[in-house]
Amino acid sequence: DTGMAALSLGLEALAQGLVTHQMGGFDMAKARAAFAIPEEYTPMAMIAVGYQAAPEALDDEETRAKELKPRGRKPVAERFYGGSWNAKLP
C-alpha cells in the first residue's frame, strides 16, 4: 500500500506542476518527533514535494553537474520479457 500511495502522490504532484523525491534512508525517530507521529504509527517512507529549482540554484558544483548530466534508460526489451523468462519482447 505504501508503494501505491507514493505512486499516486507522484502522479498528482506531476499533474500539479510539482516534483517528488523519495528518500531511502531517514531517521525514523527524528521524523516521528518532527511531525508528531503517534507511537501506534510507523513512518514507512519520506517523500519531499515541491517545485523543481533551476540547476543554477545549486551551490555545490558536483551536485549541479550530476543534475545536468543526461539521463538514460535501458530499452524496454532489455528489462521485460514476454511469455517466459528471457523471452524477448517483439
ABEGO torsion letter per residue (X at the ends): XAAAAAAAAAAAAAAAGBBBBBBABBBAAAAAAAAGBBAABBBABBBBBBBBBBAAABABAAAAAAAABBBBBBBAAAABBBGBBGBBBX
